[in-house]
Amino acid sequence: MRRLVAPVLVAVLFVVGAGCGSSGSGTGVGVTTTSTTSAPAGSSVVTATVGGVIVTLKNIAFNPSAVKIKVGQYVRWVWADSPTLHDVTFTDFHSPLQSDGQYVHQFNSPGTFAFHCSIHATMTGTVEVTSS
């Protein structure tokens, strides 16, 4: 039952968060984030989602490592590398350090935003946010 409740809760937060957002400090990037550590183990989905994309953390890599979205869309990082700990770190915000689960962030300003895992130097990526 718990495995069913968490994904439903994340989906609700994902949809509710679409209308919310606050300005990030320093970059002008609007910040709406959600993190959970109850995603099913072994998930390796790399497909477009409603209003955004999914990046999977697996084999000590971000897959895909570069994504392109439009202003207002989301990126969802899904951990599928348990028991290895990872995080998603940007200049002004970051996910918790975790070995499973997911982290969702809405991007409300155009630009190219670099991210990395603070533990694994080879894990890097970019989110390109376009206005159209």
One Martini backbone bead per residue (centre of mass of N, CA, C, O) as a GRO file, in nm:
protein
  132
    1MET     BB    1   0.057   0.063  -0.021
    2ARG     BB    2   0.297   0.264   0.007
    3ARG     BB    3   0.384   0.245  -0.300
    4LEU     BB    4   0.114   0.394  -0.393
    5VAL     BB    5   0.105   0.664  -0.233
    6ALA     BB    6   0.365   0.814  -0.316
    7PRO     BB    7   0.317   0.852  -0.626
    8VAL     BB    8   0.051   1.004  -0.589
    9LEU     BB    9   0.164   1.238  -0.422
   10VAL     BB   10   0.368   1.334  -0.633
   11ALA     BB   11   0.164   1.391  -0.856
   12VAL     BB   12   0.007   1.605  -0.701
   13LEU     BB   13   0.247   1.794  -0.649
   14PHE     BB   14   0.317   1.834  -0.946
   15VAL     BB   15   0.045   1.968  -1.028
   16VAL     BB   16   0.023   2.188  -0.807
   17GLY     BB   17   0.311   2.318  -0.873
   18ALA     BB   18   0.244   2.450  -1.154
   19GLY     BB   19   0.111   2.718  -1.000
   20CYS     BB   20   0.381   2.747  -0.856
   21GLY     BB   21   0.618   2.986  -0.712
   22SER     BB   22   0.951   3.113  -0.655
   23SER     BB   23   1.206   3.303  -0.613
   24GLY     BB   24   1.525   3.283  -0.659
   25SER     BB   25   1.841   3.330  -0.551
   26GLY     BB   26   2.023   3.537  -0.791
   27THR     BB   27   1.891   3.404  -1.082
   28GLY     BB   28   1.563   3.406  -1.125
   29VAL     BB   29   1.478   3.127  -1.045
   30GLY     BB   30   1.223   2.943  -1.012
   31VAL     BB   31   1.102   2.762  -0.714
   32THR     BB   32   1.001   2.413  -0.742
   33THR     BB   33   1.011   2.152  -0.498
   34THR     BB   34   1.050   1.787  -0.482
   35SER     BB   35   1.091   1.522  -0.235
   36THR     BB   36   1.159   1.161  -0.246
   37THR     BB   37   1.216   0.811  -0.093
   38SER     BB   38   0.973   0.604  -0.255
   39ALA     BB   39   1.074   0.480  -0.499
   40PRO     BB   40   1.114   0.243  -0.704
   41ALA     BB   41   1.326   0.012  -0.753
   42GLY     BB   42   1.485   0.024  -1.075
   43SER     BB   43   1.426   0.273  -1.209
   44SER     BB   44   1.456   0.374  -1.587
   45VAL     BB   45   1.324   0.647  -1.678
   46VAL     BB   46   1.347   0.822  -2.018
   47THR     BB   47   1.094   1.047  -2.036
   48ALA     BB   48   0.845   1.229  -2.108
   49THR     BB   49   0.650   1.465  -1.946
   50VAL     BB   50   0.430   1.658  -1.814
   51GLY     BB   51   0.607   1.947  -1.850
   52GLY     BB   52   0.869   1.744  -1.902
   53VAL     BB   53   1.144   1.559  -1.753
   54ILE     BB   54   1.353   1.266  -1.716
   55VAL     BB   55   1.614   1.180  -1.483
   56THR     BB   56   1.850   0.926  -1.441
   57LEU     BB   57   2.013   0.762  -1.166
   58LYS     BB   58   2.274   0.561  -1.312
   59ASN     BB   59   2.580   0.441  -1.299
   60ILE     BB   60   2.704   0.709  -1.222
   61ALA     BB   61   2.462   0.879  -1.381
   62PHE     BB   62   2.310   1.095  -1.607
   63ASN     BB   63   1.983   1.006  -1.769
   64PRO     BB   64   2.019   1.240  -1.917
   65SER     BB   65   2.258   1.513  -1.911
   66ALA     BB   66   2.079   1.664  -2.133
   67VAL     BB   67   1.823   1.916  -2.127
   68LYS     BB   68   1.508   2.037  -2.280
   69ILE     BB   69   1.305   2.320  -2.197
   70LYS     BB   70   1.045   2.512  -2.084
   71VAL     BB   71   0.910   2.750  -1.941
   72GLY     BB   72   0.755   2.592  -1.649
   73GLN     BB   73   0.896   2.337  -1.641
   74TYR     BB   74   1.013   2.008  -1.562
   75VAL     BB   75   1.239   1.820  -1.353
   76ARG     BB   76   1.298   1.466  -1.302
   77TRP     BB   77   1.471   1.291  -1.059
   78VAL     BB   78   1.572   0.940  -1.066
   79TRP     BB   79   1.650   0.689  -0.851
   80ALA     BB   80   1.868   0.386  -0.976
   81ASP     BB   81   2.143   0.331  -0.751
   82SER     BB   82   2.107   0.141  -0.534
   83PRO     BB   83   2.298   0.245  -0.253
   84THR     BB   84   2.382   0.499  -0.392
   85LEU     BB   85   2.475   0.820  -0.337
   86HIS     BB   86   2.292   1.126  -0.426
   87ASP     BB   87   2.276   1.442  -0.602
   88VAL     BB   88   2.132   1.768  -0.694
   89THR     BB   89   2.346   2.042  -0.801
   90PHE     BB   90   2.320   2.377  -0.774
   91THR     BB   91   2.395   2.694  -0.698
   92ASP     BB   92   2.088   2.757  -0.536
   93PHE     BB   93   2.027   2.438  -0.534
   94HIS     BB   94   1.912   2.114  -0.381
   95SER     BB   95   1.914   1.803  -0.310
   96PRO     BB   96   1.907   1.545  -0.140
   97LEU     BB   97   2.075   1.295   0.002
   98GLN     BB   98   2.032   0.988  -0.192
   99SER     BB   99   1.930   0.637  -0.304
  100ASP     BB  100   1.627   0.721  -0.343
  101GLY     BB  101   1.384   0.845  -0.551
  102GLN     BB  102   1.296   1.201  -0.587
  103TYR     BB  103   1.327   1.512  -0.792
  104VAL     BB  104   1.165   1.834  -0.827
  105HIS     BB  105   1.188   2.100  -1.085
  106GLN     BB  106   1.107   2.431  -1.158
  107PHE     BB  107   1.141   2.638  -1.451
  108ASN     BB  108   1.105   3.017  -1.480
  109SER     BB  109   1.377   3.057  -1.653
  110PRO     BB  110   1.590   3.130  -1.881
  111GLY     BB  111   1.857   2.896  -1.962
  112THR     BB  112   2.168   2.755  -1.847
  113PHE     BB  113   2.190   2.472  -1.615
  114ALA     BB  114   2.410   2.348  -1.397
  115PHE     BB  115   2.489   2.011  -1.280
  116HIS     BB  116   2.558   1.794  -0.985
  117CYS     BB  117   2.738   1.568  -0.796
  118SER     BB  118   2.893   1.601  -0.483
  119ILE     BB  119   3.039   1.304  -0.496
  120HIS     BB  120   3.048   1.284  -0.829
  121ALA     BB  121   3.244   1.437  -1.065
  122THR     BB  122   3.120   1.285  -1.332
  123MET     BB  123   2.842   1.411  -1.246
  124THR     BB  124   2.685   1.581  -1.514
  125GLY     BB  125   2.478   1.872  -1.620
  126THR     BB  126   2.194   2.008  -1.818
  127VAL     BB  127   1.959   2.287  -1.835
  128GLU     BB  128   1.756   2.394  -2.097
  129VAL     BB  129   1.582   2.709  -2.109
  130THR     BB  130   1.308   2.811  -2.295
  131SER     BB  131   1.068   3.052  -2.417
  132SER     BB  132   0.969   2.850  -2.691
   0.00000   0.00000   0.00000
